[in-house]
Amino acid sequence: MTSTVFITGTSTGIGRATAERFQAEGWNVVATMRSPDDGVDLAGLPNTLVTRLDVTDGDSIERAVAEATAAFGAIDVLINNAGFGAYGPLEITDLEVVRRQFDTNVIGLLEVSKAVIPVMRERGAGVIVNISSVGGRMTFPLGSLYHGTKYAVEGISEALVYELAPLGIQVKLVEPGFVATDFAGRSFVLSLDPEGGAYQPTVAAVLTAFTAMQEQELGTASGVADAIFGAATDGSSRLRYVVGADATAMLGARDQLDDAAFADMIRGSFGLATESA
């Protein structure tokens, strides 16, 4: 029997690459996105259902899950990939952005999971893969919102292991480093003070550092898709899958250094004054 994967946020980037990877492996693919017109090419692939799902719209979640089960009978793997990054000084960030960040990256993930878990529970089997980030275990300046959501995804996933494992449902976390996708474009919101203000030196340093990072050799969406496919199919109880040499290096440093030393390392990498300076 052909297995079925249900993926959120498949219009571009990691989600799109993941849908293509599973389809190439012969899976039934439910590729969800806010605007299905963006997935016309995916819809032309065999065993692929492209349907609308906005993780901030509960009705669309319920409809998409119903369409998936009607088309393929079951959902074997759920990949919670939809999300975006909000950066900027908290003080000047509009509360609408704050709410949208958590509604998308956290509440949306929870609501999609709540809709799919009963389908898996009835069969006594399933895998949930939550796309976190290296930023779910360490932080960059100006990222209180984005990192806050990814830390939440990490805690949610760890806790879900205990309640879902007895039902035959595995939970996995995939933690990519920097990836060459449109995350810094359509999936990135930066709040700035047009007047400059007290945070301007930090903002300038962070923007310069992010620009330099984008010019380096980055991981690829297809590479992350490979890791997601492996996590979903390896049959192990392993929770975390770190993706990328940069992610491995940063998390290795985070494990080895105390909080103050690691913070100074991050400040130095962004050209900010260190506390010990």
PLY file of the C-alpha trace (Angstrom):
ply
format ascii 1.0
element vertex 277
property float x
property float y
property float z
element edge 276
property int vertex1
property int vertex2
end_header
0.00 0.00 0.00
1.36 3.41 -0.96
2.13 5.69 1.96
0.82 9.26 2.16
2.60 12.41 3.33
0.81 15.66 4.25
3.03 18.76 4.01
2.31 22.38 4.92
3.93 25.34 3.18
4.82 23.71 -0.14
4.66 26.70 -2.49
8.43 27.26 -2.41
11.67 26.36 -0.67
11.97 23.45 1.72
8.30 22.54 1.51
8.34 22.40 -2.29
11.57 20.36 -2.34
10.15 17.97 0.24
6.96 17.41 -1.75
9.03 16.66 -4.84
11.30 14.27 -2.91
8.44 12.21 -1.48
6.67 12.14 -4.84
9.83 10.91 -6.53
9.99 8.10 -3.96
6.53 6.93 -5.00
4.51 8.37 -2.12
1.08 9.93 -2.26
1.70 13.62 -1.58
-0.73 16.15 -0.13
0.97 19.46 -0.91
-0.76 22.27 0.96
-0.27 26.00 0.55
-2.16 29.24 1.04
-2.47 29.83 -2.73
-2.87 26.56 -4.68
-2.28 28.45 -7.92
1.38 28.46 -6.87
1.38 24.67 -7.07
0.06 24.03 -10.56
3.24 22.18 -11.57
3.04 20.00 -8.47
-0.61 19.21 -9.18
0.46 17.74 -12.52
2.59 15.08 -10.85
1.19 11.57 -10.29
-0.30 10.79 -6.87
-0.14 14.46 -5.82
-2.98 16.49 -4.34
-2.45 20.24 -4.14
-4.92 21.92 -1.84
-5.37 25.13 0.10
-4.29 25.31 3.71
-3.53 28.42 5.72
-2.23 27.41 9.14
-3.95 30.48 10.64
-7.34 29.39 9.23
-8.84 26.47 11.13
-11.52 25.78 8.54
-8.92 25.42 5.80
-6.99 22.94 7.96
-10.04 20.76 8.52
-10.95 20.84 4.82
-7.42 19.94 3.72
-7.23 16.97 6.10
-10.66 15.79 4.93
-9.57 16.08 1.28
-6.40 14.13 2.01
-8.18 11.24 3.69
-10.86 11.18 0.99
-8.22 11.02 -1.74
-5.75 8.61 -0.16
-7.48 7.03 2.82
-4.84 7.82 5.42
-2.01 10.16 6.42
1.17 8.31 7.32
3.48 11.30 7.73
2.72 14.91 8.66
5.39 17.51 7.95
4.78 20.82 9.71
6.88 23.11 7.52
4.85 26.33 7.08
6.35 29.32 8.83
8.13 32.65 8.54
10.69 34.69 10.45
10.03 38.01 12.18
13.13 39.95 13.21
13.64 43.36 14.73
13.73 45.12 18.10
10.78 43.95 20.19
10.01 47.47 21.42
9.23 48.77 17.93
7.60 45.64 16.52
3.86 45.95 15.96
1.79 43.55 18.04
0.08 42.33 14.87
3.46 40.99 13.74
4.02 39.42 17.15
0.68 37.62 17.02
1.11 36.56 13.39
4.54 35.12 14.15
3.22 32.91 16.94
-0.08 32.15 15.20
1.81 30.85 12.16
4.84 29.10 13.62
3.32 27.73 16.84
-0.49 27.82 16.97
-0.72 26.77 13.32
1.59 23.83 13.90
-0.48 22.78 16.89
-3.78 23.10 15.05
-2.59 21.08 12.04
-1.21 18.43 14.38
-4.50 18.28 16.30
-6.35 17.69 13.03
-4.03 14.92 11.83
-3.33 13.04 15.08
-6.80 11.39 15.19
-6.23 10.01 11.67
-2.94 8.48 12.79
-4.29 7.33 16.15
-7.08 5.33 14.54
-4.49 3.40 12.54
-2.05 3.11 15.42
0.82 4.48 13.35
2.25 7.71 11.99
5.17 10.13 12.01
5.05 13.87 12.68
8.08 15.82 11.47
8.27 19.37 12.80
10.61 21.72 10.96
12.50 23.64 13.59
15.85 25.36 13.05
19.28 25.74 14.51
17.49 28.82 15.85
15.38 26.57 18.06
18.41 25.85 20.24
20.40 29.10 20.04
19.62 32.68 19.12
20.75 35.64 17.03
20.32 39.33 17.88
16.91 40.84 17.05
15.30 37.40 16.78
13.26 37.26 19.98
10.05 36.45 18.09
11.38 33.96 15.56
13.57 32.14 18.06
10.77 32.20 20.60
8.58 30.27 18.18
11.26 27.77 17.29
12.11 27.15 20.95
8.39 26.51 21.41
8.39 23.98 18.56
11.28 22.18 20.22
9.46 21.95 23.57
6.16 20.96 21.97
7.86 18.19 20.02
9.74 16.80 23.02
6.58 16.72 25.12
4.48 15.13 22.36
6.85 12.17 22.24
5.58 10.99 25.63
1.88 11.11 24.76
2.06 9.93 21.17
4.61 7.10 21.34
2.14 4.77 23.13
-0.25 5.36 20.21
2.36 4.31 17.65
3.06 7.88 16.50
6.64 9.12 16.29
7.68 12.77 16.55
10.78 14.16 14.84
12.53 17.55 14.75
14.55 18.68 11.74
16.93 21.56 12.53
18.46 23.19 9.44
21.13 25.87 9.47
21.21 28.58 6.82
19.52 27.42 3.63
19.44 29.05 0.19
15.66 29.60 -0.06
13.38 32.63 -0.19
13.23 32.70 3.63
14.97 36.06 3.59
12.40 37.31 1.06
8.72 36.46 1.22
9.17 34.44 4.43
11.01 37.17 6.36
9.56 40.22 8.12
11.95 42.85 9.47
10.66 45.58 11.77
12.75 48.75 11.65
12.48 52.20 13.19
12.42 54.68 10.29
13.73 57.33 12.66
16.83 55.29 13.49
16.78 55.24 17.25
18.64 53.48 20.02
18.67 50.10 18.28
20.17 51.34 15.01
23.77 50.18 15.68
22.52 46.66 16.43
20.20 46.67 13.42
22.98 47.81 11.11
25.36 45.14 12.41
22.77 42.38 12.04
21.82 43.41 8.50
25.48 43.48 7.49
26.08 40.06 9.00
22.97 38.54 7.38
24.01 39.91 4.00
27.45 38.35 4.40
25.91 35.03 5.41
23.75 35.01 2.28
26.92 35.32 0.19
28.46 32.22 1.73
27.90 28.67 0.57
24.54 27.75 2.08
22.65 24.53 2.49
20.02 23.67 -0.10
16.32 23.05 0.15
16.84 19.66 -1.49
19.43 18.79 1.15
16.95 19.58 3.91
14.29 17.58 2.02
16.64 14.59 2.04
16.99 14.92 5.82
13.23 15.21 6.25
12.65 12.11 4.16
15.23 10.23 6.20
13.70 11.34 9.50
10.24 10.31 8.33
11.28 6.87 7.12
14.18 5.63 9.27
11.84 3.92 11.76
13.94 5.05 14.73
12.95 6.82 17.91
15.55 9.54 17.25
14.13 13.00 17.92
16.56 15.55 16.45
18.12 15.77 12.99
20.62 18.61 12.56
21.11 19.64 8.92
24.16 21.51 7.65
27.78 21.96 8.68
27.00 25.45 10.01
24.21 24.14 12.23
26.44 21.36 13.54
29.23 23.83 14.33
26.96 26.37 16.04
25.17 23.81 18.16
28.49 22.19 19.03
29.74 25.54 20.31
26.50 26.08 22.21
26.98 22.76 23.98
30.61 23.45 24.87
30.42 27.08 26.03
28.66 28.61 28.98
25.96 31.21 28.36
28.24 34.24 28.68
30.98 32.84 26.45
28.50 31.78 23.79
26.79 35.18 23.83
30.18 36.85 23.37
30.87 34.52 20.42
27.58 35.53 18.79
28.20 39.23 19.46
31.63 38.92 17.89
30.25 37.19 14.79
27.81 40.08 14.32
30.42 42.75 14.94
28.86 43.80 18.23
30.81 44.71 21.35
31.33 41.78 23.70
30.52 41.96 27.39
34.11 41.10 28.23
35.50 43.87 25.99
0 1
1 2
2 3
3 4
4 5
5 6
6 7
7 8
8 9
9 10
10 11
11 12
12 13
13 14
14 15
15 16
16 17
17 18
18 19
19 20
20 21
21 22
22 23
23 24
24 25
25 26
26 27
27 28
28 29
29 30
30 31
31 32
32 33
33 34
34 35
35 36
36 37
37 38
38 39
39 40
40 41
41 42
42 43
43 44
44 45
45 46
46 47
47 48
48 49
49 50
50 51
51 52
52 53
53 54
54 55
55 56
56 57
57 58
58 59
59 60
60 61
61 62
62 63
63 64
64 65
65 66
66 67
67 68
68 69
69 70
70 71
71 72
72 73
73 74
74 75
75 76
76 77
77 78
78 79
79 80
80 81
81 82
82 83
83 84
84 85
85 86
86 87
87 88
88 89
89 90
90 91
91 92
92 93
93 94
94 95
95 96
96 97
97 98
98 99
99 100
100 101
101 102
102 103
103 104
104 105
105 106
106 107
107 108
108 109
109 110
110 111
111 112
112 113
113 114
114 115
115 116
116 117
117 118
118 119
119 120
120 121
121 122
122 123
123 124
124 125
125 126
126 127
127 128
128 129
129 130
130 131
131 132
132 133
133 134
134 135
135 136
136 137
137 138
138 139
139 140
140 141
141 142
142 143
143 144
144 145
145 146
146 147
147 148
148 149
149 150
150 151
151 152
152 153
153 154
154 155
155 156
156 157
157 158
158 159
159 160
160 161
161 162
162 163
163 164
164 165
165 166
166 167
167 168
168 169
169 170
170 171
171 172
172 173
173 174
174 175
175 176
176 177
177 178
178 179
179 180
180 181
181 182
182 183
183 184
184 185
185 186
186 187
187 188
188 189
189 190
190 191
191 192
192 193
193 194
194 195
195 196
196 197
197 198
198 199
199 200
200 201
201 202
202 203
203 204
204 205
205 206
206 207
207 208
208 209
209 210
210 211
211 212
212 213
213 214
214 215
215 216
216 217
217 218
218 219
219 220
220 221
221 222
222 223
223 224
224 225
225 226
226 227
227 228
228 229
229 230
230 231
231 232
232 233
233 234
234 235
235 236
236 237
237 238
238 239
239 240
240 241
241 242
242 243
243 244
244 245
245 246
246 247
247 248
248 249
249 250
250 251
251 252
252 253
253 254
254 255
255 256
256 257
257 258
258 259
259 260
260 261
261 262
262 263
263 264
264 265
265 266
266 267
267 268
268 269
269 270
270 271
271 272
272 273
273 274
274 275
275 276
